[in-house]
């Protein structure tokens, strides 16, 4: 993991289970949204634009 992503404020979805498994964490900056697997936080995250994340969230909400 790059040192830049360690300082991000990561958080899990409010829909995450209490067992702590199968969770996605995100960190939002002014420029982008970073996404990672909470079970493997040391793995490289991927980045999407804020607009791209908003489109995904709308799609997920409507499904």
Buried (B, 14 or more C-beta within 10 A) or exposed (E): EEEEBEEBEBEEEEEBEEEEEEBEBBBBEEEBBBBBEBEEEEEEBEBBEEEEBEEEEEEEEEE
